[in-house]
Amino acid sequence: MTGEEIVKEARQLPVAEREAVVEEITRSIREEIQPLETRLSIVDRLYGIAKPEGPMPSDEEMKEDYIRYLTEKYS
């Protein structure tokens, strides 16, 4: 479909639908133009967010903590 055909079809839509189409097209262009580094920087900022302080607990310690949590919750 050519650009002219798209415009011709779009003119037949109600104004609200045309606005929605324009917003979607604008968003898709912005996503393509946005540099990859910017998108990656968000990931870099979140890297390690769930990392515990200190060494990772062992499986046995995790199990004990979970049992303690459930005991406190349902007691």
CHARMM internal coordinates of N, CA and C (Angstrom, degrees):
IC EDIT
DIST 1 N 1 CA 1.4470
DIST 1 CA 1 C 1.5234
ANGL 1 N 1 CA 1 C 108.02
DIST 1 C 2 N 1.3083
ANGL 1 CA 1 C 2 N 116.19
DIHE 1 N 1 CA 1 C 2 N 131.65
DIST 2 N 2 CA 1.4634
ANGL 1 C 2 N 2 CA 120.82
DIHE 1 CA 1 C 2 N 2 CA -179.17
DIST 2 CA 2 C 1.5191
ANGL 2 N 2 CA 2 C 110.32
DIHE 1 C 2 N 2 CA 2 C -83.90
DIST 2 C 3 N 1.3158
ANGL 2 CA 2 C 3 N 115.00
DIHE 2 N 2 CA 2 C 3 N 167.40
DIST 3 N 3 CA 1.4566
ANGL 2 C 3 N 3 CA 120.41
DIHE 2 CA 2 C 3 N 3 CA 177.57
DIST 3 CA 3 C 1.5122
ANGL 3 N 3 CA 3 C 111.94
DIHE 2 C 3 N 3 CA 3 C -61.02
DIST 3 C 4 N 1.3308
ANGL 3 CA 3 C 4 N 116.32
DIHE 3 N 3 CA 3 C 4 N -39.26
DIST 4 N 4 CA 1.4629
ANGL 3 C 4 N 4 CA 120.35
DIHE 3 CA 3 C 4 N 4 CA 179.33
DIST 4 CA 4 C 1.5225
ANGL 4 N 4 CA 4 C 111.11
DIHE 3 C 4 N 4 CA 4 C -63.25
DIST 4 C 5 N 1.3310
ANGL 4 CA 4 C 5 N 117.05
DIHE 4 N 4 CA 4 C 5 N -39.95
DIST 5 N 5 CA 1.4604
ANGL 4 C 5 N 5 CA 120.56
DIHE 4 CA 4 C 5 N 5 CA 178.74
DIST 5 CA 5 C 1.5302
ANGL 5 N 5 CA 5 C 111.20
DIHE 4 C 5 N 5 CA 5 C -66.20
DIST 5 C 6 N 1.3045
ANGL 5 CA 5 C 6 N 115.56
DIHE 5 N 5 CA 5 C 6 N -38.57
DIST 6 N 6 CA 1.4627
ANGL 5 C 6 N 6 CA 120.19
DIHE 5 CA 5 C 6 N 6 CA 178.79
DIST 6 CA 6 C 1.5208
ANGL 6 N 6 CA 6 C 109.89
DIHE 5 C 6 N 6 CA 6 C -63.65
DIST 6 C 7 N 1.3307
ANGL 6 CA 6 C 7 N 116.38
DIHE 6 N 6 CA 6 C 7 N -45.42
DIST 7 N 7 CA 1.4657
ANGL 6 C 7 N 7 CA 120.09
DIHE 6 CA 6 C 7 N 7 CA 179.97
DIST 7 CA 7 C 1.5272
ANGL 7 N 7 CA 7 C 110.03
DIHE 6 C 7 N 7 CA 7 C -63.03
DIST 7 C 8 N 1.3286
ANGL 7 CA 7 C 8 N 117.37
DIHE 7 N 7 CA 7 C 8 N -42.56
DIST 8 N 8 CA 1.4603
ANGL 7 C 8 N 8 CA 121.51
DIHE 7 CA 7 C 8 N 8 CA 179.94
DIST 8 CA 8 C 1.5252
ANGL 8 N 8 CA 8 C 110.34
DIHE 7 C 8 N 8 CA 8 C -60.39
DIST 8 C 9 N 1.3333
ANGL 8 CA 8 C 9 N 117.18
DIHE 8 N 8 CA 8 C 9 N -45.06
DIST 9 N 9 CA 1.4615
ANGL 8 C 9 N 9 CA 121.35
DIHE 8 CA 8 C 9 N 9 CA 178.85
DIST 9 CA 9 C 1.5342
ANGL 9 N 9 CA 9 C 110.88
DIHE 8 C 9 N 9 CA 9 C -66.51
DIST 9 C 10 N 1.3320
ANGL 9 CA 9 C 10 N 116.67
DIHE 9 N 9 CA 9 C 10 N -39.58
DIST 10 N 10 CA 1.4614
ANGL 9 C 10 N 10 CA 120.92
DIHE 9 CA 9 C 10 N 10 CA -177.40
DIST 10 CA 10 C 1.5233
ANGL 10 N 10 CA 10 C 111.07
DIHE 9 C 10 N 10 CA 10 C -65.07
DIST 10 C 11 N 1.3115
ANGL 10 CA 10 C 11 N 117.96
DIHE 10 N 10 CA 10 C 11 N -34.69
DIST 11 N 11 CA 1.4663
ANGL 10 C 11 N 11 CA 121.19
DIHE 10 CA 10 C 11 N 11 CA -179.98
DIST 11 CA 11 C 1.5217
ANGL 11 N 11 CA 11 C 111.88
DIHE 10 C 11 N 11 CA 11 C -63.92
DIST 11 C 12 N 1.2953
ANGL 11 CA 11 C 12 N 117.56
DIHE 11 N 11 CA 11 C 12 N -20.12
DIST 12 N 12 CA 1.4598
ANGL 11 C 12 N 12 CA 121.02
DIHE 11 CA 11 C 12 N 12 CA -179.57
DIST 12 CA 12 C 1.5327
ANGL 12 N 12 CA 12 C 111.97
DIHE 11 C 12 N 12 CA 12 C -85.78
DIST 12 C 13 N 1.3174
ANGL 12 CA 12 C 13 N 117.05
DIHE 12 N 12 CA 12 C 13 N -11.58
DIST 13 N 13 CA 1.4662
ANGL 12 C 13 N 13 CA 121.03
DIHE 12 CA 12 C 13 N 13 CA -179.69
DIST 13 CA 13 C 1.5240
ANGL 13 N 13 CA 13 C 110.83
DIHE 12 C 13 N 13 CA 13 C -80.70
DIST 13 C 14 N 1.3293
ANGL 13 CA 13 C 14 N 117.35
DIHE 13 N 13 CA 13 C 14 N 154.92
DIST 14 N 14 CA 1.4704
ANGL 13 C 14 N 14 CA 120.25
DIHE 13 CA 13 C 14 N 14 CA 172.22
DIST 14 CA 14 C 1.5374
ANGL 14 N 14 CA 14 C 110.07
DIHE 13 C 14 N 14 CA 14 C -64.17
DIST 14 C 15 N 1.3028
ANGL 14 CA 14 C 15 N 115.48
DIHE 14 N 14 CA 14 C 15 N 158.03
DIST 15 N 15 CA 1.4688
ANGL 14 C 15 N 15 CA 121.22
DIHE 14 CA 14 C 15 N 15 CA -175.61
DIST 15 CA 15 C 1.5303
ANGL 15 N 15 CA 15 C 111.65
DIHE 14 C 15 N 15 CA 15 C -56.94
DIST 15 C 16 N 1.3161
ANGL 15 CA 15 C 16 N 118.06
DIHE 15 N 15 CA 15 C 16 N -43.45
DIST 16 N 16 CA 1.4691
ANGL 15 C 16 N 16 CA 120.78
DIHE 15 CA 15 C 16 N 16 CA -177.88
DIST 16 CA 16 C 1.5263
ANGL 16 N 16 CA 16 C 110.99
DIHE 15 C 16 N 16 CA 16 C -61.76
DIST 16 C 17 N 1.3166
ANGL 16 CA 16 C 17 N 117.16
DIHE 16 N 16 CA 16 C 17 N -40.23
DIST 17 N 17 CA 1.4640
ANGL 16 C 17 N 17 CA 120.07
DIHE 16 CA 16 C 17 N 17 CA 178.93
DIST 17 CA 17 C 1.5230
ANGL 17 N 17 CA 17 C 111.08
DIHE 16 C 17 N 17 CA 17 C -69.36
DIST 17 C 18 N 1.3312
ANGL 17 CA 17 C 18 N 116.89
DIHE 17 N 17 CA 17 C 18 N -37.54
DIST 18 N 18 CA 1.4719
ANGL 17 C 18 N 18 CA 119.58
DIHE 17 CA 17 C 18 N 18 CA 177.22
DIST 18 CA 18 C 1.5189
ANGL 18 N 18 CA 18 C 110.60
DIHE 17 C 18 N 18 CA 18 C -63.21
DIST 18 C 19 N 1.3360
ANGL 18 CA 18 C 19 N 116.37
DIHE 18 N 18 CA 18 C 19 N -41.33
DIST 19 N 19 CA 1.4660
ANGL 18 C 19 N 19 CA 119.61
DIHE 18 CA 18 C 19 N 19 CA 178.04
DIST 19 CA 19 C 1.5228
ANGL 19 N 19 CA 19 C 110.75
DIHE 18 C 19 N 19 CA 19 C -61.55
DIST 19 C 20 N 1.3180
ANGL 19 CA 19 C 20 N 116.62
DIHE 19 N 19 CA 19 C 20 N -42.41
DIST 20 N 20 CA 1.4617
ANGL 19 C 20 N 20 CA 120.62
DIHE 19 CA 19 C 20 N 20 CA 179.63
DIST 20 CA 20 C 1.5263
ANGL 20 N 20 CA 20 C 110.83
DIHE 19 C 20 N 20 CA 20 C -63.14
DIST 20 C 21 N 1.3335
ANGL 20 CA 20 C 21 N 116.98
DIHE 20 N 20 CA 20 C 21 N -40.00
DIST 21 N 21 CA 1.4649
ANGL 20 C 21 N 21 CA 120.72
DIHE 20 CA 20 C 21 N 21 CA 178.98
DIST 21 CA 21 C 1.5250
ANGL 21 N 21 CA 21 C 110.10
DIHE 20 C 21 N 21 CA 21 C -65.86
DIST 21 C 22 N 1.3234
ANGL 21 CA 21 C 22 N 117.09
DIHE 21 N 21 CA 21 C 22 N -43.50
DIST 22 N 22 CA 1.4692
ANGL 21 C 22 N 22 CA 120.81
DIHE 21 CA 21 C 22 N 22 CA 179.45
DIST 22 CA 22 C 1.5267
ANGL 22 N 22 CA 22 C 110.10
DIHE 21 C 22 N 22 CA 22 C -61.53
DIST 22 C 23 N 1.3266
ANGL 22 CA 22 C 23 N 117.54
DIHE 22 N 22 CA 22 C 23 N -43.36
DIST 23 N 23 CA 1.4668
ANGL 22 C 23 N 23 CA 120.65
DIHE 22 CA 22 C 23 N 23 CA 179.37
DIST 23 CA 23 C 1.5229
ANGL 23 N 23 CA 23 C 111.03
DIHE 22 C 23 N 23 CA 23 C -62.88
DIST 23 C 24 N 1.3245
ANGL 23 CA 23 C 24 N 117.43
DIHE 23 N 23 CA 23 C 24 N -40.80
DIST 24 N 24 CA 1.4602
ANGL 23 C 24 N 24 CA 121.05
DIHE 23 CA 23 C 24 N 24 CA 179.42
DIST 24 CA 24 C 1.5232
ANGL 24 N 24 CA 24 C 111.26
DIHE 23 C 24 N 24 CA 24 C -65.52
DIST 24 C 25 N 1.3172
ANGL 24 CA 24 C 25 N 116.60
DIHE 24 N 24 CA 24 C 25 N -42.54
DIST 25 N 25 CA 1.4689
ANGL 24 C 25 N 25 CA 120.43
DIHE 24 CA 24 C 25 N 25 CA 178.43
DIST 25 CA 25 C 1.5244
ANGL 25 N 25 CA 25 C 109.94
DIHE 24 C 25 N 25 CA 25 C -64.51
DIST 25 C 26 N 1.3185
ANGL 25 CA 25 C 26 N 116.76
DIHE 25 N 25 CA 25 C 26 N -43.74
DIST 26 N 26 CA 1.4668
ANGL 25 C 26 N 26 CA 120.73
DIHE 25 CA 25 C 26 N 26 CA 178.99
DIST 26 CA 26 C 1.5222
ANGL 26 N 26 CA 26 C 110.93
DIHE 25 C 26 N 26 CA 26 C -60.73
DIST 26 C 27 N 1.3299
ANGL 26 CA 26 C 27 N 116.52
DIHE 26 N 26 CA 26 C 27 N -42.96
DIST 27 N 27 CA 1.4713
ANGL 26 C 27 N 27 CA 120.53
DIHE 26 CA 26 C 27 N 27 CA 179.42
DIST 27 CA 27 C 1.5266
ANGL 27 N 27 CA 27 C 110.83
DIHE 26 C 27 N 27 CA 27 C -62.27
DIST 27 C 28 N 1.3324
ANGL 27 CA 27 C 28 N 116.19
DIHE 27 N 27 CA 27 C 28 N -43.19
DIST 28 N 28 CA 1.4663
ANGL 27 C 28 N 28 CA 118.83
DIHE 27 CA 27 C 28 N 28 CA -178.50
DIST 28 CA 28 C 1.5284
ANGL 28 N 28 CA 28 C 110.95
DIHE 27 C 28 N 28 CA 28 C -65.93
DIST 28 C 29 N 1.3268
ANGL 28 CA 28 C 29 N 117.32
DIHE 28 N 28 CA 28 C 29 N -37.26
DIST 29 N 29 CA 1.4738
ANGL 28 C 29 N 29 CA 120.15
DIHE 28 CA 28 C 29 N 29 CA 177.30
DIST 29 CA 29 C 1.5161
ANGL 29 N 29 CA 29 C 110.09
DIHE 28 C 29 N 29 CA 29 C -65.70
DIST 29 C 30 N 1.3409
ANGL 29 CA 29 C 30 N 116.58
DIHE 29 N 29 CA 29 C 30 N -44.05
DIST 30 N 30 CA 1.4622
ANGL 29 C 30 N 30 CA 120.11
DIHE 29 CA 29 C 30 N 30 CA 179.37
DIST 30 CA 30 C 1.5233
ANGL 30 N 30 CA 30 C 111.36
DIHE 29 C 30 N 30 CA 30 C -59.27
DIST 30 C 31 N 1.3315
ANGL 30 CA 30 C 31 N 116.83
DIHE 30 N 30 CA 30 C 31 N -40.43
DIST 31 N 31 CA 1.4640
ANGL 30 C 31 N 31 CA 120.40
DIHE 30 CA 30 C 31 N 31 CA 179.67
DIST 31 CA 31 C 1.5211
ANGL 31 N 31 CA 31 C 111.32
DIHE 30 C 31 N 31 CA 31 C -64.86
DIST 31 C 32 N 1.3201
ANGL 31 CA 31 C 32 N 117.47
DIHE 31 N 31 CA 31 C 32 N -37.22
DIST 32 N 32 CA 1.4707
ANGL 31 C 32 N 32 CA 120.34
DIHE 31 CA 31 C 32 N 32 CA 179.02
DIST 32 CA 32 C 1.5189
ANGL 32 N 32 CA 32 C 111.63
DIHE 31 C 32 N 32 CA 32 C -71.51
DIST 32 C 33 N 1.3243
ANGL 32 CA 32 C 33 N 116.31
DIHE 32 N 32 CA 32 C 33 N -37.20
DIST 33 N 33 CA 1.4634
ANGL 32 C 33 N 33 CA 120.38
DIHE 32 CA 32 C 33 N 33 CA -176.95
DIST 33 CA 33 C 1.5153
ANGL 33 N 33 CA 33 C 111.50
DIHE 32 C 33 N 33 CA 33 C -76.63
DIST 33 C 34 N 1.3227
ANGL 33 CA 33 C 34 N 116.39
DIHE 33 N 33 CA 33 C 34 N -33.39
DIST 34 N 34 CA 1.4610
ANGL 33 C 34 N 34 CA 120.88
DIHE 33 CA 33 C 34 N 34 CA -177.41
DIST 34 CA 34 C 1.5286
ANGL 34 N 34 CA 34 C 109.21
DIHE 33 C 34 N 34 CA 34 C -56.26
DIST 34 C 35 N 1.3107
ANGL 34 CA 34 C 35 N 116.44
DIHE 34 N 34 CA 34 C 35 N 125.52
DIST 35 N 35 CA 1.4654
ANGL 34 C 35 N 35 CA 118.95
DIHE 34 CA 34 C 35 N 35 CA -178.16
DIST 35 CA 35 C 1.5301
ANGL 35 N 35 CA 35 C 112.07
DIHE 34 C 35 N 35 CA 35 C -63.96
DIST 35 C 36 N 1.3096
ANGL 35 CA 35 C 36 N 114.23
DIHE 35 N 35 CA 35 C 36 N 145.85
DIST 36 N 36 CA 1.4611
ANGL 35 C 36 N 36 CA 121.01
DIHE 35 CA 35 C 36 N 36 CA -179.90
DIST 36 CA 36 C 1.5218
ANGL 36 N 36 CA 36 C 111.24
DIHE 35 C 36 N 36 CA 36 C -59.21
DIST 36 C 37 N 1.3244
ANGL 36 CA 36 C 37 N 117.61
DIHE 36 N 36 CA 36 C 37 N -34.03
DIST 37 N 37 CA 1.4684
ANGL 36 C 37 N 37 CA 120.69
DIHE 36 CA 36 C 37 N 37 CA -178.80
DIST 37 CA 37 C 1.5191
ANGL 37 N 37 CA 37 C 110.72
DIHE 36 C 37 N 37 CA 37 C -61.31
DIST 37 C 38 N 1.3271
ANGL 37 CA 37 C 38 N 117.49
DIHE 37 N 37 CA 37 C 38 N -38.06
DIST 38 N 38 CA 1.4551
ANGL 37 C 38 N 38 CA 120.60
DIHE 37 CA 37 C 38 N 38 CA -179.51
DIST 38 CA 38 C 1.5118
ANGL 38 N 38 CA 38 C 109.89
DIHE 37 C 38 N 38 CA 38 C -64.45
DIST 38 C 39 N 1.3312
ANGL 38 CA 38 C 39 N 116.90
DIHE 38 N 38 CA 38 C 39 N -43.96
DIST 39 N 39 CA 1.4558
ANGL 38 C 39 N 39 CA 119.83
DIHE 38 CA 38 C 39 N 39 CA 179.18
DIST 39 CA 39 C 1.5223
ANGL 39 N 39 CA 39 C 110.76
DIHE 38 C 39 N 39 CA 39 C -65.37
DIST 39 C 40 N 1.3224
ANGL 39 CA 39 C 40 N 116.92
DIHE 39 N 39 CA 39 C 40 N -38.39
DIST 40 N 40 CA 1.4566
ANGL 39 C 40 N 40 CA 120.04
DIHE 39 CA 39 C 40 N 40 CA -179.34
DIST 40 CA 40 C 1.5227
ANGL 40 N 40 CA 40 C 111.51
DIHE 39 C 40 N 40 CA 40 C -70.88
DIST 40 C 41 N 1.3341
ANGL 40 CA 40 C 41 N 117.55
DIHE 40 N 40 CA 40 C 41 N -30.13
DIST 41 N 41 CA 1.4563
ANGL 40 C 41 N 41 CA 119.24
DIHE 40 CA 40 C 41 N 41 CA -178.29
DIST 41 CA 41 C 1.5206
ANGL 41 N 41 CA 41 C 110.98
DIHE 40 C 41 N 41 CA 41 C -64.58
DIST 41 C 42 N 1.3202
ANGL 41 CA 41 C 42 N 117.56
DIHE 41 N 41 CA 41 C 42 N -30.48
DIST 42 N 42 CA 1.4581
ANGL 41 C 42 N 42 CA 120.29
DIHE 41 CA 41 C 42 N 42 CA 176.44
DIST 42 CA 42 C 1.5228
ANGL 42 N 42 CA 42 C 109.55
DIHE 41 C 42 N 42 CA 42 C -64.12
DIST 42 C 43 N 1.3168
ANGL 42 CA 42 C 43 N 116.52
DIHE 42 N 42 CA 42 C 43 N -43.88
DIST 43 N 43 CA 1.4592
ANGL 42 C 43 N 43 CA 120.97
DIHE 42 CA 42 C 43 N 43 CA 178.13
DIST 43 CA 43 C 1.5246
ANGL 43 N 43 CA 43 C 109.99
DIHE 42 C 43 N 43 CA 43 C -63.74
DIST 43 C 44 N 1.3170
ANGL 43 CA 43 C 44 N 116.60
DIHE 43 N 43 CA 43 C 44 N -41.96
DIST 44 N 44 CA 1.4618
ANGL 43 C 44 N 44 CA 120.35
DIHE 43 CA 43 C 44 N 44 CA 179.55
DIST 44 CA 44 C 1.5259
ANGL 44 N 44 CA 44 C 111.21
DIHE 43 C 44 N 44 CA 44 C -61.20
DIST 44 C 45 N 1.3211
ANGL 44 CA 44 C 45 N 117.08
DIHE 44 N 44 CA 44 C 45 N -38.47
DIST 45 N 45 CA 1.4618
ANGL 44 C 45 N 45 CA 119.72
DIHE 44 CA 44 C 45 N 45 CA -179.32
DIST 45 CA 45 C 1.5178
ANGL 45 N 45 CA 45 C 111.46
DIHE 44 C 45 N 45 CA 45 C -68.24
DIST 45 C 46 N 1.3347
ANGL 45 CA 45 C 46 N 117.39
DIHE 45 N 45 CA 45 C 46 N -29.89
DIST 46 N 46 CA 1.4595
ANGL 45 C 46 N 46 CA 120.52
DIHE 45 CA 45 C 46 N 46 CA -179.03
DIST 46 CA 46 C 1.5185
ANGL 46 N 46 CA 46 C 112.96
DIHE 45 C 46 N 46 CA 46 C -89.69
DIST 46 C 47 N 1.3201
ANGL 46 CA 46 C 47 N 117.57
DIHE 46 N 46 CA 46 C 47 N -9.69
DIST 47 N 47 CA 1.4533
ANGL 46 C 47 N 47 CA 121.44
DIHE 46 CA 46 C 47 N 47 CA -177.72
DIST 47 CA 47 C 1.5263
ANGL 47 N 47 CA 47 C 109.67
DIHE 46 C 47 N 47 CA 47 C -59.18
DIST 47 C 48 N 1.3188
ANGL 47 CA 47 C 48 N 116.20
DIHE 47 N 47 CA 47 C 48 N 127.33
DIST 48 N 48 CA 1.4539
ANGL 47 C 48 N 48 CA 121.54
DIHE 47 CA 47 C 48 N 48 CA 177.50
DIST 48 CA 48 C 1.5177
ANGL 48 N 48 CA 48 C 114.44
DIHE 47 C 48 N 48 CA 48 C 84.53
DIST 48 C 49 N 1.3256
ANGL 48 CA 48 C 49 N 117.49
DIHE 48 N 48 CA 48 C 49 N 8.27
DIST 49 N 49 CA 1.4626
ANGL 48 C 49 N 49 CA 119.86
DIHE 48 CA 48 C 49 N 49 CA -176.41
DIST 49 CA 49 C 1.5283
ANGL 49 N 49 CA 49 C 112.08
DIHE 48 C 49 N 49 CA 49 C -62.18
DIST 49 C 50 N 1.3164
ANGL 49 CA 49 C 50 N 117.17
DIHE 49 N 49 CA 49 C 50 N -32.23
DIST 50 N 50 CA 1.4639
ANGL 49 C 50 N 50 CA 120.30
DIHE 49 CA 49 C 50 N 50 CA -178.24
DIST 50 CA 50 C 1.5263
ANGL 50 N 50 CA 50 C 112.59
DIHE 49 C 50 N 50 CA 50 C -98.38
DIST 50 C 51 N 1.3012
ANGL 50 CA 50 C 51 N 116.88
DIHE 50 N 50 CA 50 C 51 N 6.47
DIST 51 N 51 CA 1.4589
ANGL 50 C 51 N 51 CA 121.03
DIHE 50 CA 50 C 51 N 51 CA -178.76
DIST 51 CA 51 C 1.5304
ANGL 51 N 51 CA 51 C 109.60
DIHE 50 C 51 N 51 CA 51 C -70.24
DIST 51 C 52 N 1.3388
ANGL 51 CA 51 C 52 N 117.38
DIHE 51 N 51 CA 51 C 52 N 128.61
DIST 52 N 52 CA 1.4652
ANGL 51 C 52 N 52 CA 119.21
DIHE 51 CA 51 C 52 N 52 CA 179.95
DIST 52 CA 52 C 1.5239
ANGL 52 N 52 CA 52 C 110.61
DIHE 51 C 52 N 52 CA 52 C -73.41
DIST 52 C 53 N 1.3219
ANGL 52 CA 52 C 53 N 115.03
DIHE 52 N 52 CA 52 C 53 N 156.37
DIST 53 N 53 CA 1.4610
ANGL 52 C 53 N 53 CA 119.15
DIHE 52 CA 52 C 53 N 53 CA 175.87
DIST 53 CA 53 C 1.5229
ANGL 53 N 53 CA 53 C 107.89
DIHE 52 C 53 N 53 CA 53 C -75.99
DIST 53 C 54 N 1.2842
ANGL 53 CA 53 C 54 N 116.24
DIHE 53 N 53 CA 53 C 54 N 135.38
DIST 54 N 54 CA 1.4558
ANGL 53 C 54 N 54 CA 120.10
DIHE 53 CA 53 C 54 N 54 CA -178.94
DIST 54 CA 54 C 1.5113
ANGL 54 N 54 CA 54 C 111.48
DIHE 53 C 54 N 54 CA 54 C 83.50
DIST 54 C 55 N 1.3282
ANGL 54 CA 54 C 55 N 116.30
DIHE 54 N 54 CA 54 C 55 N -167.73
DIST 55 N 55 CA 1.4695
ANGL 54 C 55 N 55 CA 119.87
DIHE 54 CA 54 C 55 N 55 CA -177.73
DIST 55 CA 55 C 1.5356
ANGL 55 N 55 CA 55 C 111.12
DIHE 54 C 55 N 55 CA 55 C -71.86
DIST 55 C 56 N 1.3179
ANGL 55 CA 55 C 56 N 115.16
DIHE 55 N 55 CA 55 C 56 N 156.42
DIST 56 N 56 CA 1.4639
ANGL 55 C 56 N 56 CA 120.71
DIHE 55 CA 55 C 56 N 56 CA 177.90
DIST 56 CA 56 C 1.5217
ANGL 56 N 56 CA 56 C 109.38
DIHE 55 C 56 N 56 CA 56 C -66.61
DIST 56 C 57 N 1.3395
ANGL 56 CA 56 C 57 N 117.65
DIHE 56 N 56 CA 56 C 57 N 134.91
DIST 57 N 57 CA 1.4642
ANGL 56 C 57 N 57 CA 119.26
DIHE 56 CA 56 C 57 N 57 CA 177.64
DIST 57 CA 57 C 1.5289
ANGL 57 N 57 CA 57 C 110.38
DIHE 56 C 57 N 57 CA 57 C -69.59
DIST 57 C 58 N 1.3070
ANGL 57 CA 57 C 58 N 114.93
DIHE 57 N 57 CA 57 C 58 N 151.53
DIST 58 N 58 CA 1.4669
ANGL 57 C 58 N 58 CA 119.63
DIHE 57 CA 57 C 58 N 58 CA 178.68
DIST 58 CA 58 C 1.5355
ANGL 58 N 58 CA 58 C 109.24
DIHE 57 C 58 N 58 CA 58 C -73.62
DIST 58 C 59 N 1.3165
ANGL 58 CA 58 C 59 N 115.52
DIHE 58 N 58 CA 58 C 59 N 168.31
DIST 59 N 59 CA 1.4639
ANGL 58 C 59 N 59 CA 120.27
DIHE 58 CA 58 C 59 N 59 CA 178.41
DIST 59 CA 59 C 1.5227
ANGL 59 N 59 CA 59 C 110.93
DIHE 58 C 59 N 59 CA 59 C -60.19
DIST 59 C 60 N 1.3123
ANGL 59 CA 59 C 60 N 116.29
DIHE 59 N 59 CA 59 C 60 N -39.27
DIST 60 N 60 CA 1.4654
ANGL 59 C 60 N 60 CA 120.54
DIHE 59 CA 59 C 60 N 60 CA -179.74
DIST 60 CA 60 C 1.5329
ANGL 60 N 60 CA 60 C 110.54
DIHE 59 C 60 N 60 CA 60 C -65.37
DIST 60 C 61 N 1.3276
ANGL 60 CA 60 C 61 N 117.45
DIHE 60 N 60 CA 60 C 61 N -42.23
DIST 61 N 61 CA 1.4719
ANGL 60 C 61 N 61 CA 121.06
DIHE 60 CA 60 C 61 N 61 CA 178.20
DIST 61 CA 61 C 1.5361
ANGL 61 N 61 CA 61 C 110.48
DIHE 60 C 61 N 61 CA 61 C -64.36
DIST 61 C 62 N 1.3333
ANGL 61 CA 61 C 62 N 116.63
DIHE 61 N 61 CA 61 C 62 N -39.80
DIST 62 N 62 CA 1.4675
ANGL 61 C 62 N 62 CA 120.70
DIHE 61 CA 61 C 62 N 62 CA 177.94
DIST 62 CA 62 C 1.5262
ANGL 62 N 62 CA 62 C 110.08
DIHE 61 C 62 N 62 CA 62 C -62.41
DIST 62 C 63 N 1.3259
ANGL 62 CA 62 C 63 N 116.34
DIHE 62 N 62 CA 62 C 63 N -42.58
DIST 63 N 63 CA 1.4652
ANGL 62 C 63 N 63 CA 121.04
DIHE 62 CA 62 C 63 N 63 CA 179.92
DIST 63 CA 63 C 1.5296
ANGL 63 N 63 CA 63 C 110.25
DIHE 62 C 63 N 63 CA 63 C -63.39
DIST 63 C 64 N 1.3293
ANGL 63 CA 63 C 64 N 116.94
DIHE 63 N 63 CA 63 C 64 N -44.36
DIST 64 N 64 CA 1.4623
ANGL 63 C 64 N 64 CA 121.25
DIHE 63 CA 63 C 64 N 64 CA 179.49
DIST 64 CA 64 C 1.5251
ANGL 64 N 64 CA 64 C 111.05
DIHE 63 C 64 N 64 CA 64 C -63.30
DIST 64 C 65 N 1.3298
ANGL 64 CA 64 C 65 N 117.20
DIHE 64 N 64 CA 64 C 65 N -43.03
DIST 65 N 65 CA 1.4629
ANGL 64 C 65 N 65 CA 120.52
DIHE 64 CA 64 C 65 N 65 CA 178.26
DIST 65 CA 65 C 1.5322
ANGL 65 N 65 CA 65 C 111.19
DIHE 64 C 65 N 65 CA 65 C -62.12
DIST 65 C 66 N 1.3119
ANGL 65 CA 65 C 66 N 117.08
DIHE 65 N 65 CA 65 C 66 N -39.87
DIST 66 N 66 CA 1.4573
ANGL 65 C 66 N 66 CA 121.20
DIHE 65 CA 65 C 66 N 66 CA -179.91
DIST 66 CA 66 C 1.5314
ANGL 66 N 66 CA 66 C 110.78
DIHE 65 C 66 N 66 CA 66 C -67.27
DIST 66 C 67 N 1.3201
ANGL 66 CA 66 C 67 N 116.21
DIHE 66 N 66 CA 66 C 67 N -42.01
DIST 67 N 67 CA 1.4650
ANGL 66 C 67 N 67 CA 120.37
DIHE 66 CA 66 C 67 N 67 CA 177.73
DIST 67 CA 67 C 1.5308
ANGL 67 N 67 CA 67 C 109.70
DIHE 66 C 67 N 67 CA 67 C -62.99
DIST 67 C 68 N 1.3365
ANGL 67 CA 67 C 68 N 116.77
DIHE 67 N 67 CA 67 C 68 N -42.80
DIST 68 N 68 CA 1.4613
ANGL 67 C 68 N 68 CA 121.47
DIHE 67 CA 67 C 68 N 68 CA 178.41
DIST 68 CA 68 C 1.5286
ANGL 68 N 68 CA 68 C 110.12
DIHE 67 C 68 N 68 CA 68 C -62.16
DIST 68 C 69 N 1.3176
ANGL 68 CA 68 C 69 N 117.28
DIHE 68 N 68 CA 68 C 69 N -42.65
DIST 69 N 69 CA 1.4535
ANGL 68 C 69 N 69 CA 122.06
DIHE 68 CA 68 C 69 N 69 CA 178.40
DIST 69 CA 69 C 1.5279
ANGL 69 N 69 CA 69 C 111.17
DIHE 68 C 69 N 69 CA 69 C -60.31
DIST 69 C 70 N 1.3243
ANGL 69 CA 69 C 70 N 116.57
DIHE 69 N 69 CA 69 C 70 N -48.04
DIST 70 N 70 CA 1.4650
ANGL 69 C 70 N 70 CA 120.09
DIHE 69 CA 69 C 70 N 70 CA -179.15
DIST 70 CA 70 C 1.5265
ANGL 70 N 70 CA 70 C 111.37
DIHE 69 C 70 N 70 CA 70 C -65.68
DIST 70 C 71 N 1.3150
ANGL 70 CA 70 C 71 N 117.05
DIHE 70 N 70 CA 70 C 71 N -38.21
DIST 71 N 71 CA 1.4544
ANGL 70 C 71 N 71 CA 121.39
DIHE 70 CA 70 C 71 N 71 CA 178.65
DIST 71 CA 71 C 1.5185
ANGL 71 N 71 CA 71 C 110.29
DIHE 70 C 71 N 71 CA 71 C -61.95
DIST 71 C 72 N 1.3272
ANGL 71 CA 71 C 72 N 117.30
DIHE 71 N 71 CA 71 C 72 N -45.54
DIST 72 N 72 CA 1.4661
ANGL 71 C 72 N 72 CA 121.30
DIHE 71 CA 71 C 72 N 72 CA 179.53
DIST 72 CA 72 C 1.5260
ANGL 72 N 72 CA 72 C 110.61
DIHE 71 C 72 N 72 CA 72 C -67.06
DIST 72 C 73 N 1.3113
ANGL 72 CA 72 C 73 N 117.08
DIHE 72 N 72 CA 72 C 73 N -38.66
DIST 73 N 73 CA 1.4568
ANGL 72 C 73 N 73 CA 120.97
DIHE 72 CA 72 C 73 N 73 CA -176.41
DIST 73 CA 73 C 1.5181
ANGL 73 N 73 CA 73 C 111.69
DIHE 72 C 73 N 73 CA 73 C -67.21
DIST 73 C 74 N 1.3302
ANGL 73 CA 73 C 74 N 117.27
DIHE 73 N 73 CA 73 C 74 N -42.13
DIST 74 N 74 CA 1.4541
ANGL 73 C 74 N 74 CA 120.92
DIHE 73 CA 73 C 74 N 74 CA -173.25
DIST 74 CA 74 C 1.5259
ANGL 74 N 74 CA 74 C 113.21
DIHE 73 C 74 N 74 CA 74 C -102.85
DIST 74 C 75 N 1.3265
ANGL 74 CA 74 C 75 N 118.56
DIHE 74 N 74 CA 74 C 75 N 12.06
DIST 75 N 75 CA 1.4706
ANGL 74 C 75 N 75 CA 121.19
DIHE 74 CA 74 C 75 N 75 CA 178.43
DIST 75 CA 75 C 1.5123
ANGL 75 N 75 CA 75 C 110.66
DIHE 74 C 75 N 75 CA 75 C -92.21
END
COOR INIT
IC SEED 1 N 1 CA 1 C
IC BUILD
